[in-house]
Amino acid sequence: MRAARALLGIDQKELARLAGVSLPTIQRMEASDGQVRGVVDTLVRVISALERGGVELIGEDAPSQGRGRGVRLREIAPSATRIDKEASK
């Protein structure tokens, strides 16, 4: 969600407004480790708001339906260290 917001140039407050949910809801969703958790209706609202803004959400192992350039995380080997953990040392 943070990456999608960054692509749109909006903060959490603006995403909450666009999705019609509360700011604490967006904060809680972004604080989730791994998969974002929440009420289905809330997830749909947030996804719809991001998509209306032009963000294409790509599921794991799913092809992109759009054209042009994009960004996707590749699978990281178990022995690899994530950049954020390395940077905190």
RAKA-V540253 format. One record per residue. N is the residue number from 1. SS is DSSP state (2 for helix, 1 for strand, 0 for the rest). PHI is phi in whole degrees, 0 to 359 (NA if undefined). OMEGA is omega in radians with two decimals (NA if undefined). Layout:
# RAKA-V540253
n = <N;N>
ss = <SS;SS>
phi = <PHI;PHI>
omega = <OMEGA;OMEGA>
This chain:
# RAKA-V540253
n = <1;2;3;4;5;6;7;8;9;10;11;12;13;14;15;16;17;18;19;20;21;22;23;24;25;26;27;28;29;30;31;32;33;34;35;36;37;38;39;40;41;42;43;44;45;46;47;48;49;50;51;52;53;54;55;56;57;58;59;60;61;62;63;64;65;66;67;68;69;70;71;72;73;74;75;76;77;78;79;80;81;82;83;84;85;86;87;88;89>
ss = <0;2;2;2;2;2;2;2;0;0;0;2;2;2;2;2;2;2;2;0;0;0;2;2;2;2;2;2;2;2;2;0;0;0;0;0;0;0;0;2;2;2;2;2;2;2;2;2;2;2;2;2;0;0;0;0;0;0;0;0;0;0;0;0;0;0;0;0;0;0;0;0;0;0;0;0;0;0;0;0;0;0;2;2;2;2;2;0;0>
phi = <NA;298;296;296;297;297;299;273;70;239;262;299;298;291;298;301;296;295;272;73;233;279;301;300;295;297;299;294;296;289;280;297;274;75;289;288;248;172;293;306;301;293;300;297;298;293;299;299;297;295;293;298;284;111;278;257;273;249;291;301;64;262;285;278;273;270;241;93;278;199;229;211;283;270;292;260;298;305;277;285;253;292;301;295;289;294;292;280;281>
omega = <3.12;-3.14;3.12;3.10;-3.14;3.11;-3.13;-3.12;3.14;3.10;-3.11;-3.12;-3.14;3.09;3.11;3.13;-3.12;-3.12;-3.12;3.09;-3.11;3.08;3.10;3.10;3.12;3.13;3.14;3.14;-3.14;3.13;-3.13;3.02;3.13;-3.11;3.09;-3.13;3.11;3.08;-3.07;-3.14;3.14;3.11;3.13;3.13;-3.12;3.12;3.13;3.13;3.13;-3.14;3.08;3.11;3.10;3.13;3.04;3.10;-3.07;3.11;3.13;-3.14;3.14;3.06;3.07;3.11;-3.09;3.10;3.09;-3.07;3.12;-3.14;3.10;3.06;3.05;3.12;-3.12;3.12;-3.11;-3.10;-3.12;3.11;3.12;-3.09;-3.08;3.10;3.14;-3.12;-3.11;-3.13;NA>
